[in-house]
Amino acid sequence: MPVELNFDKGDGLLPAIIQDAKTGKVLMLGFMNKEALEQTLQTGKVHFYSRTRKKLWMKGETSGHVLEVLDIYIDCDADTLLIKVNPKGPVCHEGYLSCFYRTLRKDGELTIVEEKLFQPEEVYGKGA
Amino acid sequence: MPVELNFDKGDGLLPAIIQDAKTGKVLMLGFMNKEALEQTLQTGKVHFYSRTRKKLWMKGETSGHVLEVLDIYIDCDADTLLIKVNPKGPVCHEGYLSCFYRTLRKDGELTIVEEKLFQPEEVYGKGA
């Protein structure tokens, strides 16, 4: 593609921020390698590269909660993506609307600030 | 701090998404090491670790456009932060409100979608 994205700074990966286009809520962050970005552009559905499993995956491939791409933004340094999406269900594998369901206080304490929308084992199976 | 953040996955760094608390606009993404997060918590102003310059810095130390912290969220895997802020000026060193001032089309073409609010050399000096 004509634009030169800087994959080198992150060892071949770019962070991709996922934001709900309608509500403005930040839903999650994942990493993309070149292949994940190409798949995302081609299919219109968000794909990531998993740093833990070391493989490409489509968000929602198990749960059905895919992320439909509306707009992709790149930052000034061309090393971060912001993707506005139409989410087809709650995003977090823990059962919350977003992965950012906890706030961190100055003393390190966490508070859950979202409601649990589904039980992970019912969507992802017993291994979840 | 009591919460165990996973700094290992990113070689000692966590991505931190910066979102305007009032407008919901995603302004930028930076990386934090433990020290940057501690400084952020202690001062209430966003600090990052620069991967390029390999040093801690406070956003706005040159421009005055500091990011006042309102709330910090951590994600399900405890390896990403979302920080809601009150920004004291445009965030991008290129002179835009946010660093995500360009959209990426499927064919790789970029379109500028924000208005330039300042000339970088007037804020950062001739080296900008």
Chai-1 contact restraints between the chains, C-beta under 6 A:
chainA,res_idxA,chainB,res_idxB,connection_type,confidence,min_distance_angstrom,max_distance_angstrom,comment,restraint_id
A,M1,B,G108,contact,1.0,0.0,6.0,A-B,restraint_1
A,P2,B,G108,contact,1.0,0.0,6.0,A-B,restraint_2
A,V3,B,G108,contact,1.0,0.0,6.0,A-B,restraint_3
A,V3,B,L110,contact,1.0,0.0,6.0,A-B,restraint_4
A,K9,B,R51,contact,1.0,0.0,6.0,A-B,restraint_5
A,P15,B,P15,contact,1.0,0.0,6.0,A-B,restraint_6
A,I17,B,I17,contact,1.0,0.0,6.0,A-B,restraint_7
A,I17,B,V26,contact,1.0,0.0,6.0,A-B,restraint_8
A,Q19,B,V26,contact,1.0,0.0,6.0,A-B,restraint_9
A,G24,B,G24,contact,1.0,0.0,6.0,A-B,restraint_10
A,V26,B,I17,contact,1.0,0.0,6.0,A-B,restraint_11
A,V26,B,Q19,contact,1.0,0.0,6.0,A-B,restraint_12
A,V26,B,L82,contact,1.0,0.0,6.0,A-B,restraint_13
A,L29,B,T80,contact,1.0,0.0,6.0,A-B,restraint_14
A,L41,B,K106,contact,1.0,0.0,6.0,A-B,restraint_15
A,R51,B,K9,contact,1.0,0.0,6.0,A-B,restraint_16
A,D71,B,T103,contact,1.0,0.0,6.0,A-B,restraint_17
A,I72,B,L104,contact,1.0,0.0,6.0,A-B,restraint_18
A,Y73,B,F100,contact,1.0,0.0,6.0,A-B,restraint_19
A,Y73,B,T103,contact,1.0,0.0,6.0,A-B,restraint_20
A,I74,B,R102,contact,1.0,0.0,6.0,A-B,restraint_21
A,I74,B,L104,contact,1.0,0.0,6.0,A-B,restraint_22
A,D75,B,C99,contact,1.0,0.0,6.0,A-B,restraint_23
A,D75,B,F100,contact,1.0,0.0,6.0,A-B,restraint_24
A,C76,B,C92,contact,1.0,0.0,6.0,A-B,restraint_25
A,C76,B,E94,contact,1.0,0.0,6.0,A-B,restraint_26
A,C76,B,C99,contact,1.0,0.0,6.0,A-B,restraint_27
A,T80,B,L29,contact,1.0,0.0,6.0,A-B,restraint_28
A,L82,B,V26,contact,1.0,0.0,6.0,A-B,restraint_29
A,L82,B,F100,contact,1.0,0.0,6.0,A-B,restraint_30
A,C92,B,C76,contact,1.0,0.0,6.0,A-B,restraint_31
A,E94,B,C76,contact,1.0,0.0,6.0,A-B,restraint_32
A,C99,B,D75,contact,1.0,0.0,6.0,A-B,restraint_33
A,C99,B,C76,contact,1.0,0.0,6.0,A-B,restraint_34
A,F100,B,Y73,contact,1.0,0.0,6.0,A-B,restraint_35
A,F100,B,D75,contact,1.0,0.0,6.0,A-B,restraint_36
A,F100,B,L82,contact,1.0,0.0,6.0,A-B,restraint_37
A,R102,B,I74,contact,1.0,0.0,6.0,A-B,restraint_38
A,T103,B,D71,contact,1.0,0.0,6.0,A-B,restraint_39
A,T103,B,Y73,contact,1.0,0.0,6.0,A-B,restraint_40
A,L104,B,I72,contact,1.0,0.0,6.0,A-B,restraint_41
A,L104,B,I74,contact,1.0,0.0,6.0,A-B,restraint_42
A,K106,B,L41,contact,1.0,0.0,6.0,A-B,restraint_43
A,G108,B,M1,contact,1.0,0.0,6.0,A-B,restraint_44
A,G108,B,P2,contact,1.0,0.0,6.0,A-B,restraint_45
A,G108,B,V3,contact,1.0,0.0,6.0,A-B,restraint_46
A,L110,B,V3,contact,1.0,0.0,6.0,A-B,restraint_47
